[in-house]
């Protein structure tokens, strides 16, 4: 999870639009499919609502994470430069906010182990 968090923080707009799309896919898909970040499928709506697409994401897509990912990838693929840049910035901000809110980064297994058996 820490690797995903780092990749989201390093996400930036590239000169090549295809490179930007590929990097966005690489962090967006594991984020949406992660059950550590989103326990229930309905929780994903908070993240998806901040993204601006030409076609609205219907409520029935939240039943299946894979169907939701397919729809979002299709929308990103069809987006123009300006829309892509706005969505990238919005995704990065919202995803980091959600991850910090649920404190996944600080709850790593190594930290738990050290805290459990430390002499403090």
Phi and psi restraints in degrees (range 20) as a CNS / XPLOR table:
assign (resid 1 and name C) (resid 2 and name N)
       (resid 2 and name CA) (resid 2 and name C) 1.0 -65.0 20.0 2
assign (resid 2 and name N) (resid 2 and name CA)
       (resid 2 and name C) (resid 3 and name N) 1.0 -35.9 20.0 2
assign (resid 2 and name C) (resid 3 and name N)
       (resid 3 and name CA) (resid 3 and name C) 1.0 -63.9 20.0 2
assign (resid 3 and name N) (resid 3 and name CA)
       (resid 3 and name C) (resid 4 and name N) 1.0 -42.1 20.0 2
assign (resid 3 and name C) (resid 4 and name N)
       (resid 4 and name CA) (resid 4 and name C) 1.0 -62.3 20.0 2
assign (resid 4 and name N) (resid 4 and name CA)
       (resid 4 and name C) (resid 5 and name N) 1.0 -42.3 20.0 2
assign (resid 4 and name C) (resid 5 and name N)
       (resid 5 and name CA) (resid 5 and name C) 1.0 -60.5 20.0 2
assign (resid 5 and name N) (resid 5 and name CA)
       (resid 5 and name C) (resid 6 and name N) 1.0 -43.2 20.0 2
assign (resid 5 and name C) (resid 6 and name N)
       (resid 6 and name CA) (resid 6 and name C) 1.0 -64.0 20.0 2
assign (resid 6 and name N) (resid 6 and name CA)
       (resid 6 and name C) (resid 7 and name N) 1.0 -42.1 20.0 2
assign (resid 6 and name C) (resid 7 and name N)
       (resid 7 and name CA) (resid 7 and name C) 1.0 -65.1 20.0 2
assign (resid 7 and name N) (resid 7 and name CA)
       (resid 7 and name C) (resid 8 and name N) 1.0 -35.9 20.0 2
assign (resid 7 and name C) (resid 8 and name N)
       (resid 8 and name CA) (resid 8 and name C) 1.0 -67.1 20.0 2
assign (resid 8 and name N) (resid 8 and name CA)
       (resid 8 and name C) (resid 9 and name N) 1.0 -41.8 20.0 2
assign (resid 8 and name C) (resid 9 and name N)
       (resid 9 and name CA) (resid 9 and name C) 1.0 -64.6 20.0 2
assign (resid 9 and name N) (resid 9 and name CA)
       (resid 9 and name C) (resid 10 and name N) 1.0 -33.1 20.0 2
assign (resid 9 and name C) (resid 10 and name N)
       (resid 10 and name CA) (resid 10 and name C) 1.0 -86.9 20.0 2
assign (resid 10 and name N) (resid 10 and name CA)
       (resid 10 and name C) (resid 11 and name N) 1.0 -2.6 20.0 2
assign (resid 10 and name C) (resid 11 and name N)
       (resid 11 and name CA) (resid 11 and name C) 1.0 -64.1 20.0 2
assign (resid 11 and name N) (resid 11 and name CA)
       (resid 11 and name C) (resid 12 and name N) 1.0 125.5 20.0 2
assign (resid 11 and name C) (resid 12 and name N)
       (resid 12 and name CA) (resid 12 and name C) 1.0 -147.2 20.0 2
assign (resid 12 and name N) (resid 12 and name CA)
       (resid 12 and name C) (resid 13 and name N) 1.0 165.1 20.0 2
assign (resid 12 and name C) (resid 13 and name N)
       (resid 13 and name CA) (resid 13 and name C) 1.0 -79.0 20.0 2
assign (resid 13 and name N) (resid 13 and name CA)
       (resid 13 and name C) (resid 14 and name N) 1.0 128.6 20.0 2
assign (resid 13 and name C) (resid 14 and name N)
       (resid 14 and name CA) (resid 14 and name C) 1.0 -102.8 20.0 2
assign (resid 14 and name N) (resid 14 and name CA)
       (resid 14 and name C) (resid 15 and name N) 1.0 165.7 20.0 2
assign (resid 14 and name C) (resid 15 and name N)
       (resid 15 and name CA) (resid 15 and name C) 1.0 -67.6 20.0 2
assign (resid 15 and name N) (resid 15 and name CA)
       (resid 15 and name C) (resid 16 and name N) 1.0 -36.8 20.0 2
assign (resid 15 and name C) (resid 16 and name N)
       (resid 16 and name CA) (resid 16 and name C) 1.0 -89.2 20.0 2
assign (resid 16 and name N) (resid 16 and name CA)
       (resid 16 and name C) (resid 17 and name N) 1.0 121.1 20.0 2
assign (resid 16 and name C) (resid 17 and name N)
       (resid 17 and name CA) (resid 17 and name C) 1.0 -64.3 20.0 2
assign (resid 17 and name N) (resid 17 and name CA)
       (resid 17 and name C) (resid 18 and name N) 1.0 -35.7 20.0 2
assign (resid 17 and name C) (resid 18 and name N)
       (resid 18 and name CA) (resid 18 and name C) 1.0 -66.6 20.0 2
assign (resid 18 and name N) (resid 18 and name CA)
       (resid 18 and name C) (resid 19 and name N) 1.0 -37.0 20.0 2
assign (resid 18 and name C) (resid 19 and name N)
       (resid 19 and name CA) (resid 19 and name C) 1.0 -65.2 20.0 2
assign (resid 19 and name N) (resid 19 and name CA)
       (resid 19 and name C) (resid 20 and name N) 1.0 -40.7 20.0 2
assign (resid 19 and name C) (resid 20 and name N)
       (resid 20 and name CA) (resid 20 and name C) 1.0 -62.7 20.0 2
assign (resid 20 and name N) (resid 20 and name CA)
       (resid 20 and name C) (resid 21 and name N) 1.0 -43.8 20.0 2
assign (resid 20 and name C) (resid 21 and name N)
       (resid 21 and name CA) (resid 21 and name C) 1.0 -62.1 20.0 2
assign (resid 21 and name N) (resid 21 and name CA)
       (resid 21 and name C) (resid 22 and name N) 1.0 -43.7 20.0 2
assign (resid 21 and name C) (resid 22 and name N)
       (resid 22 and name CA) (resid 22 and name C) 1.0 -63.4 20.0 2
assign (resid 22 and name N) (resid 22 and name CA)
       (resid 22 and name C) (resid 23 and name N) 1.0 -40.5 20.0 2
assign (resid 22 and name C) (resid 23 and name N)
       (resid 23 and name CA) (resid 23 and name C) 1.0 -68.9 20.0 2
assign (resid 23 and name N) (resid 23 and name CA)
       (resid 23 and name C) (resid 24 and name N) 1.0 -35.7 20.0 2
assign (resid 23 and name C) (resid 24 and name N)
       (resid 24 and name CA) (resid 24 and name C) 1.0 -66.2 20.0 2
assign (resid 24 and name N) (resid 24 and name CA)
       (resid 24 and name C) (resid 25 and name N) 1.0 -42.0 20.0 2
assign (resid 24 and name C) (resid 25 and name N)
       (resid 25 and name CA) (resid 25 and name C) 1.0 -59.6 20.0 2
assign (resid 25 and name N) (resid 25 and name CA)
       (resid 25 and name C) (resid 26 and name N) 1.0 -41.2 20.0 2
assign (resid 25 and name C) (resid 26 and name N)
       (resid 26 and name CA) (resid 26 and name C) 1.0 -64.1 20.0 2
assign (resid 26 and name N) (resid 26 and name CA)
       (resid 26 and name C) (resid 27 and name N) 1.0 -25.3 20.0 2
assign (resid 26 and name C) (resid 27 and name N)
       (resid 27 and name CA) (resid 27 and name C) 1.0 -105.3 20.0 2
assign (resid 27 and name N) (resid 27 and name CA)
       (resid 27 and name C) (resid 28 and name N) 1.0 -28.5 20.0 2
assign (resid 27 and name C) (resid 28 and name N)
       (resid 28 and name CA) (resid 28 and name C) 1.0 -69.1 20.0 2
assign (resid 28 and name N) (resid 28 and name CA)
       (resid 28 and name C) (resid 29 and name N) 1.0 -45.8 20.0 2
assign (resid 28 and name C) (resid 29 and name N)
       (resid 29 and name CA) (resid 29 and name C) 1.0 -63.7 20.0 2
assign (resid 29 and name N) (resid 29 and name CA)
       (resid 29 and name C) (resid 30 and name N) 1.0 -50.0 20.0 2
assign (resid 29 and name C) (resid 30 and name N)
       (resid 30 and name CA) (resid 30 and name C) 1.0 -65.3 20.0 2
assign (resid 30 and name N) (resid 30 and name CA)
       (resid 30 and name C) (resid 31 and name N) 1.0 -29.3 20.0 2
assign (resid 30 and name C) (resid 31 and name N)
       (resid 31 and name CA) (resid 31 and name C) 1.0 -65.7 20.0 2
assign (resid 31 and name N) (resid 31 and name CA)
       (resid 31 and name C) (resid 32 and name N) 1.0 -47.6 20.0 2
assign (resid 31 and name C) (resid 32 and name N)
       (resid 32 and name CA) (resid 32 and name C) 1.0 -68.4 20.0 2
assign (resid 32 and name N) (resid 32 and name CA)
       (resid 32 and name C) (resid 33 and name N) 1.0 -37.9 20.0 2
assign (resid 32 and name C) (resid 33 and name N)
       (resid 33 and name CA) (resid 33 and name C) 1.0 -78.4 20.0 2
assign (resid 33 and name N) (resid 33 and name CA)
       (resid 33 and name C) (resid 34 and name N) 1.0 -11.3 20.0 2
assign (resid 33 and name C) (resid 34 and name N)
       (resid 34 and name CA) (resid 34 and name C) 1.0 -72.2 20.0 2
assign (resid 34 and name N) (resid 34 and name CA)
       (resid 34 and name C) (resid 35 and name N) 1.0 124.7 20.0 2
assign (resid 34 and name C) (resid 35 and name N)
       (resid 35 and name CA) (resid 35 and name C) 1.0 -86.4 20.0 2
assign (resid 35 and name N) (resid 35 and name CA)
       (resid 35 and name C) (resid 36 and name N) 1.0 -9.4 20.0 2
assign (resid 35 and name C) (resid 36 and name N)
       (resid 36 and name CA) (resid 36 and name C) 1.0 -75.4 20.0 2
assign (resid 36 and name N) (resid 36 and name CA)
       (resid 36 and name C) (resid 37 and name N) 1.0 -39.4 20.0 2
assign (resid 36 and name C) (resid 37 and name N)
       (resid 37 and name CA) (resid 37 and name C) 1.0 -79.0 20.0 2
assign (resid 37 and name N) (resid 37 and name CA)
       (resid 37 and name C) (resid 38 and name N) 1.0 -47.6 20.0 2
assign (resid 37 and name C) (resid 38 and name N)
       (resid 38 and name CA) (resid 38 and name C) 1.0 -118.0 20.0 2
assign (resid 38 and name N) (resid 38 and name CA)
       (resid 38 and name C) (resid 39 and name N) 1.0 104.9 20.0 2
assign (resid 38 and name C) (resid 39 and name N)
       (resid 39 and name CA) (resid 39 and name C) 1.0 -66.5 20.0 2
assign (resid 39 and name N) (resid 39 and name CA)
       (resid 39 and name C) (resid 40 and name N) 1.0 -42.6 20.0 2
assign (resid 39 and name C) (resid 40 and name N)
       (resid 40 and name CA) (resid 40 and name C) 1.0 -115.8 20.0 2
assign (resid 40 and name N) (resid 40 and name CA)
       (resid 40 and name C) (resid 41 and name N) 1.0 153.9 20.0 2
assign (resid 40 and name C) (resid 41 and name N)
       (resid 41 and name CA) (resid 41 and name C) 1.0 -63.4 20.0 2
assign (resid 41 and name N) (resid 41 and name CA)
       (resid 41 and name C) (resid 42 and name N) 1.0 -32.4 20.0 2
assign (resid 41 and name C) (resid 42 and name N)
       (resid 42 and name CA) (resid 42 and name C) 1.0 -64.7 20.0 2
assign (resid 42 and name N) (resid 42 and name CA)
       (resid 42 and name C) (resid 43 and name N) 1.0 -25.6 20.0 2
assign (resid 42 and name C) (resid 43 and name N)
       (resid 43 and name CA) (resid 43 and name C) 1.0 -67.2 20.0 2
assign (resid 43 and name N) (resid 43 and name CA)
       (resid 43 and name C) (resid 44 and name N) 1.0 -23.1 20.0 2
assign (resid 43 and name C) (resid 44 and name N)
       (resid 44 and name CA) (resid 44 and name C) 1.0 -67.2 20.0 2
assign (resid 44 and name N) (resid 44 and name CA)
       (resid 44 and name C) (resid 45 and name N) 1.0 -24.0 20.0 2
assign (resid 44 and name C) (resid 45 and name N)
       (resid 45 and name CA) (resid 45 and name C) 1.0 -57.2 20.0 2
assign (resid 45 and name N) (resid 45 and name CA)
       (resid 45 and name C) (resid 46 and name N) 1.0 -34.8 20.0 2
assign (resid 45 and name C) (resid 46 and name N)
       (resid 46 and name CA) (resid 46 and name C) 1.0 -59.3 20.0 2
assign (resid 46 and name N) (resid 46 and name CA)
       (resid 46 and name C) (resid 47 and name N) 1.0 -40.4 20.0 2
assign (resid 46 and name C) (resid 47 and name N)
       (resid 47 and name CA) (resid 47 and name C) 1.0 -75.9 20.0 2
assign (resid 47 and name N) (resid 47 and name CA)
       (resid 47 and name C) (resid 48 and name N) 1.0 -44.5 20.0 2
assign (resid 47 and name C) (resid 48 and name N)
       (resid 48 and name CA) (resid 48 and name C) 1.0 -68.4 20.0 2
assign (resid 48 and name N) (resid 48 and name CA)
       (resid 48 and name C) (resid 49 and name N) 1.0 -32.8 20.0 2
assign (resid 48 and name C) (resid 49 and name N)
       (resid 49 and name CA) (resid 49 and name C) 1.0 -65.6 20.0 2
assign (resid 49 and name N) (resid 49 and name CA)
       (resid 49 and name C) (resid 50 and name N) 1.0 -24.5 20.0 2
assign (resid 49 and name C) (resid 50 and name N)
       (resid 50 and name CA) (resid 50 and name C) 1.0 -78.2 20.0 2
assign (resid 50 and name N) (resid 50 and name CA)
       (resid 50 and name C) (resid 51 and name N) 1.0 -17.2 20.0 2
assign (resid 50 and name C) (resid 51 and name N)
       (resid 51 and name CA) (resid 51 and name C) 1.0 -84.5 20.0 2
assign (resid 51 and name N) (resid 51 and name CA)
       (resid 51 and name C) (resid 52 and name N) 1.0 144.4 20.0 2
assign (resid 51 and name C) (resid 52 and name N)
       (resid 52 and name CA) (resid 52 and name C) 1.0 -108.7 20.0 2
assign (resid 52 and name N) (resid 52 and name CA)
       (resid 52 and name C) (resid 53 and name N) 1.0 115.6 20.0 2
assign (resid 52 and name C) (resid 53 and name N)
       (resid 53 and name CA) (resid 53 and name C) 1.0 -119.6 20.0 2
assign (resid 53 and name N) (resid 53 and name CA)
       (resid 53 and name C) (resid 54 and name N) 1.0 160.0 20.0 2
assign (resid 53 and name C) (resid 54 and name N)
       (resid 54 and name CA) (resid 54 and name C) 1.0 -64.1 20.0 2
assign (resid 54 and name N) (resid 54 and name CA)
       (resid 54 and name C) (resid 55 and name N) 1.0 -43.3 20.0 2
assign (resid 54 and name C) (resid 55 and name N)
       (resid 55 and name CA) (resid 55 and name C) 1.0 -107.2 20.0 2
assign (resid 55 and name N) (resid 55 and name CA)
       (resid 55 and name C) (resid 56 and name N) 1.0 134.4 20.0 2
assign (resid 55 and name C) (resid 56 and name N)
       (resid 56 and name CA) (resid 56 and name C) 1.0 -68.3 20.0 2
assign (resid 56 and name N) (resid 56 and name CA)
       (resid 56 and name C) (resid 57 and name N) 1.0 146.7 20.0 2
assign (resid 56 and name C) (resid 57 and name N)
       (resid 57 and name CA) (resid 57 and name C) 1.0 -82.5 20.0 2
assign (resid 57 and name N) (resid 57 and name CA)
       (resid 57 and name C) (resid 58 and name N) 1.0 120.2 20.0 2
assign (resid 57 and name C) (resid 58 and name N)
       (resid 58 and name CA) (resid 58 and name C) 1.0 -75.8 20.0 2
assign (resid 58 and name N) (resid 58 and name CA)
       (resid 58 and name C) (resid 59 and name N) 1.0 154.7 20.0 2
assign (resid 58 and name C) (resid 59 and name N)
       (resid 59 and name CA) (resid 59 and name C) 1.0 -64.2 20.0 2
assign (resid 59 and name N) (resid 59 and name CA)
       (resid 59 and name C) (resid 60 and name N) 1.0 -30.4 20.0 2
assign (resid 59 and name C) (resid 60 and name N)
       (resid 60 and name CA) (resid 60 and name C) 1.0 -67.0 20.0 2
assign (resid 60 and name N) (resid 60 and name CA)
       (resid 60 and name C) (resid 61 and name N) 1.0 -18.5 20.0 2
assign (resid 60 and name C) (resid 61 and name N)
       (resid 61 and name CA) (resid 61 and name C) 1.0 -72.5 20.0 2
assign (resid 61 and name N) (resid 61 and name CA)
       (resid 61 and name C) (resid 62 and name N) 1.0 -19.6 20.0 2
assign (resid 61 and name C) (resid 62 and name N)
       (resid 62 and name CA) (resid 62 and name C) 1.0 -75.4 20.0 2
assign (resid 62 and name N) (resid 62 and name CA)
       (resid 62 and name C) (resid 63 and name N) 1.0 -6.0 20.0 2
assign (resid 62 and name C) (resid 63 and name N)
       (resid 63 and name CA) (resid 63 and name C) 1.0 -69.9 20.0 2
assign (resid 63 and name N) (resid 63 and name CA)
       (resid 63 and name C) (resid 64 and name N) 1.0 -37.4 20.0 2
assign (resid 63 and name C) (resid 64 and name N)
       (resid 64 and name CA) (resid 64 and name C) 1.0 -122.5 20.0 2
assign (resid 64 and name N) (resid 64 and name CA)
       (resid 64 and name C) (resid 65 and name N) 1.0 122.1 20.0 2
assign (resid 64 and name C) (resid 65 and name N)
       (resid 65 and name CA) (resid 65 and name C) 1.0 -65.1 20.0 2
assign (resid 65 and name N) (resid 65 and name CA)
       (resid 65 and name C) (resid 66 and name N) 1.0 -36.9 20.0 2
assign (resid 65 and name C) (resid 66 and name N)
       (resid 66 and name CA) (resid 66 and name C) 1.0 -68.9 20.0 2
assign (resid 66 and name N) (resid 66 and name CA)
       (resid 66 and name C) (resid 67 and name N) 1.0 -37.3 20.0 2
assign (resid 66 and name C) (resid 67 and name N)
       (resid 67 and name CA) (resid 67 and name C) 1.0 -66.1 20.0 2
assign (resid 67 and name N) (resid 67 and name CA)
       (resid 67 and name C) (resid 68 and name N) 1.0 -37.9 20.0 2
assign (resid 67 and name C) (resid 68 and name N)
       (resid 68 and name CA) (resid 68 and name C) 1.0 -65.1 20.0 2
assign (resid 68 and name N) (resid 68 and name CA)
       (resid 68 and name C) (resid 69 and name N) 1.0 -43.6 20.0 2
assign (resid 68 and name C) (resid 69 and name N)
       (resid 69 and name CA) (resid 69 and name C) 1.0 -61.6 20.0 2
assign (resid 69 and name N) (resid 69 and name CA)
       (resid 69 and name C) (resid 70 and name N) 1.0 -43.9 20.0 2
assign (resid 69 and name C) (resid 70 and name N)
       (resid 70 and name CA) (resid 70 and name C) 1.0 -60.0 20.0 2
assign (resid 70 and name N) (resid 70 and name CA)
       (resid 70 and name C) (resid 71 and name N) 1.0 -42.6 20.0 2
assign (resid 70 and name C) (resid 71 and name N)
       (resid 71 and name CA) (resid 71 and name C) 1.0 -66.4 20.0 2
assign (resid 71 and name N) (resid 71 and name CA)
       (resid 71 and name C) (resid 72 and name N) 1.0 -42.5 20.0 2
assign (resid 71 and name C) (resid 72 and name N)
       (resid 72 and name CA) (resid 72 and name C) 1.0 -66.8 20.0 2
assign (resid 72 and name N) (resid 72 and name CA)
       (resid 72 and name C) (resid 73 and name N) 1.0 -41.8 20.0 2
assign (resid 72 and name C) (resid 73 and name N)
       (resid 73 and name CA) (resid 73 and name C) 1.0 -62.0 20.0 2
assign (resid 73 and name N) (resid 73 and name CA)
       (resid 73 and name C) (resid 74 and name N) 1.0 -41.5 20.0 2
assign (resid 73 and name C) (resid 74 and name N)
       (resid 74 and name CA) (resid 74 and name C) 1.0 -62.0 20.0 2
assign (resid 74 and name N) (resid 74 and name CA)
       (resid 74 and name C) (resid 75 and name N) 1.0 -42.9 20.0 2
assign (resid 74 and name C) (resid 75 and name N)
       (resid 75 and name CA) (resid 75 and name C) 1.0 -65.5 20.0 2
assign (resid 75 and name N) (resid 75 and name CA)
       (resid 75 and name C) (resid 76 and name N) 1.0 -39.8 20.0 2
assign (resid 75 and name C) (resid 76 and name N)
       (resid 76 and name CA) (resid 76 and name C) 1.0 -66.7 20.0 2
assign (resid 76 and name N) (resid 76 and name CA)
       (resid 76 and name C) (resid 77 and name N) 1.0 -40.4 20.0 2
assign (resid 76 and name C) (resid 77 and name N)
       (resid 77 and name CA) (resid 77 and name C) 1.0 -61.0 20.0 2
assign (resid 77 and name N) (resid 77 and name CA)
       (resid 77 and name C) (resid 78 and name N) 1.0 -35.6 20.0 2
assign (resid 77 and name C) (resid 78 and name N)
       (resid 78 and name CA) (resid 78 and name C) 1.0 -87.3 20.0 2
assign (resid 78 and name N) (resid 78 and name CA)
       (resid 78 and name C) (resid 79 and name N) 1.0 -6.2 20.0 2
assign (resid 78 and name C) (resid 79 and name N)
       (resid 79 and name CA) (resid 79 and name C) 1.0 -76.6 20.0 2
assign (resid 79 and name N) (resid 79 and name CA)
       (resid 79 and name C) (resid 80 and name N) 1.0 152.4 20.0 2
assign (resid 79 and name C) (resid 80 and name N)
       (resid 80 and name CA) (resid 80 and name C) 1.0 -86.5 20.0 2
assign (resid 80 and name N) (resid 80 and name CA)
       (resid 80 and name C) (resid 81 and name N) 1.0 175.8 20.0 2
assign (resid 80 and name C) (resid 81 and name N)
       (resid 81 and name CA) (resid 81 and name C) 1.0 -56.8 20.0 2
assign (resid 81 and name N) (resid 81 and name CA)
       (resid 81 and name C) (resid 82 and name N) 1.0 -49.8 20.0 2
assign (resid 81 and name C) (resid 82 and name N)
       (resid 82 and name CA) (resid 82 and name C) 1.0 -65.0 20.0 2
assign (resid 82 and name N) (resid 82 and name CA)
       (resid 82 and name C) (resid 83 and name N) 1.0 -45.2 20.0 2
assign (resid 82 and name C) (resid 83 and name N)
       (resid 83 and name CA) (resid 83 and name C) 1.0 -62.6 20.0 2
assign (resid 83 and name N) (resid 83 and name CA)
       (resid 83 and name C) (resid 84 and name N) 1.0 -40.8 20.0 2
assign (resid 83 and name C) (resid 84 and name N)
       (resid 84 and name CA) (resid 84 and name C) 1.0 -63.4 20.0 2
assign (resid 84 and name N) (resid 84 and name CA)
       (resid 84 and name C) (resid 85 and name N) 1.0 -44.2 20.0 2
assign (resid 84 and name C) (resid 85 and name N)
       (resid 85 and name CA) (resid 85 and name C) 1.0 -64.7 20.0 2
assign (resid 85 and name N) (resid 85 and name CA)
       (resid 85 and name C) (resid 86 and name N) 1.0 -41.0 20.0 2
assign (resid 85 and name C) (resid 86 and name N)
       (resid 86 and name CA) (resid 86 and name C) 1.0 -64.1 20.0 2
assign (resid 86 and name N) (resid 86 and name CA)
       (resid 86 and name C) (resid 87 and name N) 1.0 -44.5 20.0 2
assign (resid 86 and name C) (resid 87 and name N)
       (resid 87 and name CA) (resid 87 and name C) 1.0 -65.0 20.0 2
assign (resid 87 and name N) (resid 87 and name CA)
       (resid 87 and name C) (resid 88 and name N) 1.0 -38.0 20.0 2
assign (resid 87 and name C) (resid 88 and name N)
       (resid 88 and name CA) (resid 88 and name C) 1.0 -62.8 20.0 2
assign (resid 88 and name N) (resid 88 and name CA)
       (resid 88 and name C) (resid 89 and name N) 1.0 -46.6 20.0 2
assign (resid 88 and name C) (resid 89 and name N)
       (resid 89 and name CA) (resid 89 and name C) 1.0 -65.0 20.0 2
assign (resid 89 and name N) (resid 89 and name CA)
       (resid 89 and name C) (resid 90 and name N) 1.0 -42.3 20.0 2
assign (resid 89 and name C) (resid 90 and name N)
       (resid 90 and name CA) (resid 90 and name C) 1.0 -65.9 20.0 2
assign (resid 90 and name N) (resid 90 and name CA)
       (resid 90 and name C) (resid 91 and name N) 1.0 -42.4 20.0 2
assign (resid 90 and name C) (resid 91 and name N)
       (resid 91 and name CA) (resid 91 and name C) 1.0 -62.7 20.0 2
assign (resid 91 and name N) (resid 91 and name CA)
       (resid 91 and name C) (resid 92 and name N) 1.0 -46.8 20.0 2
assign (resid 91 and name C) (resid 92 and name N)
       (resid 92 and name CA) (resid 92 and name C) 1.0 -60.2 20.0 2
assign (resid 92 and name N) (resid 92 and name CA)
       (resid 92 and name C) (resid 93 and name N) 1.0 -47.1 20.0 2
assign (resid 92 and name C) (resid 93 and name N)
       (resid 93 and name CA) (resid 93 and name C) 1.0 -63.3 20.0 2
assign (resid 93 and name N) (resid 93 and name CA)
       (resid 93 and name C) (resid 94 and name N) 1.0 -46.9 20.0 2
assign (resid 93 and name C) (resid 94 and name N)
       (resid 94 and name CA) (resid 94 and name C) 1.0 -69.8 20.0 2
assign (resid 94 and name N) (resid 94 and name CA)
       (resid 94 and name C) (resid 95 and name N) 1.0 -41.0 20.0 2
assign (resid 94 and name C) (resid 95 and name N)
       (resid 95 and name CA) (resid 95 and name C) 1.0 -64.8 20.0 2
assign (resid 95 and name N) (resid 95 and name CA)
       (resid 95 and name C) (resid 96 and name N) 1.0 -42.9 20.0 2
assign (resid 95 and name C) (resid 96 and name N)
       (resid 96 and name CA) (resid 96 and name C) 1.0 -65.3 20.0 2
assign (resid 96 and name N) (resid 96 and name CA)
       (resid 96 and name C) (resid 97 and name N) 1.0 -37.5 20.0 2
assign (resid 96 and name C) (resid 97 and name N)
       (resid 97 and name CA) (resid 97 and name C) 1.0 -63.2 20.0 2
assign (resid 97 and name N) (resid 97 and name CA)
       (resid 97 and name C) (resid 98 and name N) 1.0 -44.4 20.0 2
assign (resid 97 and name C) (resid 98 and name N)
       (resid 98 and name CA) (resid 98 and name C) 1.0 -66.0 20.0 2
assign (resid 98 and name N) (resid 98 and name CA)
       (resid 98 and name C) (resid 99 and name N) 1.0 -44.5 20.0 2
assign (resid 98 and name C) (resid 99 and name N)
       (resid 99 and name CA) (resid 99 and name C) 1.0 -64.7 20.0 2
assign (resid 99 and name N) (resid 99 and name CA)
       (resid 99 and name C) (resid 100 and name N) 1.0 -41.4 20.0 2
assign (resid 99 and name C) (resid 100 and name N)
       (resid 100 and name CA) (resid 100 and name C) 1.0 -67.3 20.0 2
assign (resid 100 and name N) (resid 100 and name CA)
       (resid 100 and name C) (resid 101 and name N) 1.0 -35.2 20.0 2
assign (resid 100 and name C) (resid 101 and name N)
       (resid 101 and name CA) (resid 101 and name C) 1.0 -65.7 20.0 2
assign (resid 101 and name N) (resid 101 and name CA)
       (resid 101 and name C) (resid 102 and name N) 1.0 -39.0 20.0 2
assign (resid 101 and name C) (resid 102 and name N)
       (resid 102 and name CA) (resid 102 and name C) 1.0 -92.9 20.0 2
assign (resid 102 and name N) (resid 102 and name CA)
       (resid 102 and name C) (resid 103 and name N) 1.0 0.0 20.0 2
assign (resid 102 and name C) (resid 103 and name N)
       (resid 103 and name CA) (resid 103 and name C) 1.0 53.6 20.0 2
assign (resid 103 and name N) (resid 103 and name CA)
       (resid 103 and name C) (resid 104 and name N) 1.0 49.3 20.0 2
assign (resid 103 and name C) (resid 104 and name N)
       (resid 104 and name CA) (resid 104 and name C) 1.0 -75.1 20.0 2
assign (resid 104 and name N) (resid 104 and name CA)
       (resid 104 and name C) (resid 105 and name N) 1.0 -36.3 20.0 2
assign (resid 104 and name C) (resid 105 and name N)
       (resid 105 and name CA) (resid 105 and name C) 1.0 -63.2 20.0 2
assign (resid 105 and name N) (resid 105 and name CA)
       (resid 105 and name C) (resid 106 and name N) 1.0 -39.4 20.0 2
assign (resid 105 and name C) (resid 106 and name N)
       (resid 106 and name CA) (resid 106 and name C) 1.0 -78.9 20.0 2
assign (resid 106 and name N) (resid 106 and name CA)
       (resid 106 and name C) (resid 107 and name N) 1.0 -11.2 20.0 2
assign (resid 106 and name C) (resid 107 and name N)
       (resid 107 and name CA) (resid 107 and name C) 1.0 -102.7 20.0 2
assign (resid 107 and name N) (resid 107 and name CA)
       (resid 107 and name C) (resid 108 and name N) 1.0 41.7 20.0 2
assign (resid 107 and name C) (resid 108 and name N)
       (resid 108 and name CA) (resid 108 and name C) 1.0 -72.0 20.0 2
assign (resid 108 and name N) (resid 108 and name CA)
       (resid 108 and name C) (resid 109 and name N) 1.0 159.9 20.0 2
assign (resid 108 and name C) (resid 109 and name N)
       (resid 109 and name CA) (resid 109 and name C) 1.0 -64.3 20.0 2
assign (resid 109 and name N) (resid 109 and name CA)
       (resid 109 and name C) (resid 110 and name N) 1.0 -36.9 20.0 2
assign (resid 109 and name C) (resid 110 and name N)
       (resid 110 and name CA) (resid 110 and name C) 1.0 -65.2 20.0 2
assign (resid 110 and name N) (resid 110 and name CA)
       (resid 110 and name C) (resid 111 and name N) 1.0 -44.0 20.0 2
assign (resid 110 and name C) (resid 111 and name N)
       (resid 111 and name CA) (resid 111 and name C) 1.0 -62.9 20.0 2
assign (resid 111 and name N) (resid 111 and name CA)
       (resid 111 and name C) (resid 112 and name N) 1.0 -42.2 20.0 2
assign (resid 111 and name C) (resid 112 and name N)
       (resid 112 and name CA) (resid 112 and name C) 1.0 -61.2 20.0 2
assign (resid 112 and name N) (resid 112 and name CA)
       (resid 112 and name C) (resid 113 and name N) 1.0 -43.1 20.0 2
assign (resid 112 and name C) (resid 113 and name N)
       (resid 113 and name CA) (resid 113 and name C) 1.0 -63.5 20.0 2
assign (resid 113 and name N) (resid 113 and name CA)
       (resid 113 and name C) (resid 114 and name N) 1.0 -45.8 20.0 2
assign (resid 113 and name C) (resid 114 and name N)
       (resid 114 and name CA) (resid 114 and name C) 1.0 -64.6 20.0 2
assign (resid 114 and name N) (resid 114 and name CA)
       (resid 114 and name C) (resid 115 and name N) 1.0 -42.9 20.0 2
assign (resid 114 and name C) (resid 115 and name N)
       (resid 115 and name CA) (resid 115 and name C) 1.0 -65.1 20.0 2
assign (resid 115 and name N) (resid 115 and name CA)
       (resid 115 and name C) (resid 116 and name N) 1.0 -35.4 20.0 2
assign (resid 115 and name C) (resid 116 and name N)
       (resid 116 and name CA) (resid 116 and name C) 1.0 -69.7 20.0 2
assign (resid 116 and name N) (resid 116 and name CA)
       (resid 116 and name C) (resid 117 and name N) 1.0 -40.1 20.0 2
assign (resid 116 and name C) (resid 117 and name N)
       (resid 117 and name CA) (resid 117 and name C) 1.0 -109.8 20.0 2
assign (resid 117 and name N) (resid 117 and name CA)
       (resid 117 and name C) (resid 118 and name N) 1.0 14.3 20.0 2
assign (resid 117 and name C) (resid 118 and name N)
       (resid 118 and name CA) (resid 118 and name C) 1.0 -77.6 20.0 2
assign (resid 118 and name N) (resid 118 and name CA)
       (resid 118 and name C) (resid 119 and name N) 1.0 163.4 20.0 2
assign (resid 118 and name C) (resid 119 and name N)
       (resid 119 and name CA) (resid 119 and name C) 1.0 -90.9 20.0 2
assign (resid 119 and name N) (resid 119 and name CA)
       (resid 119 and name C) (resid 120 and name N) 1.0 5.0 20.0 2
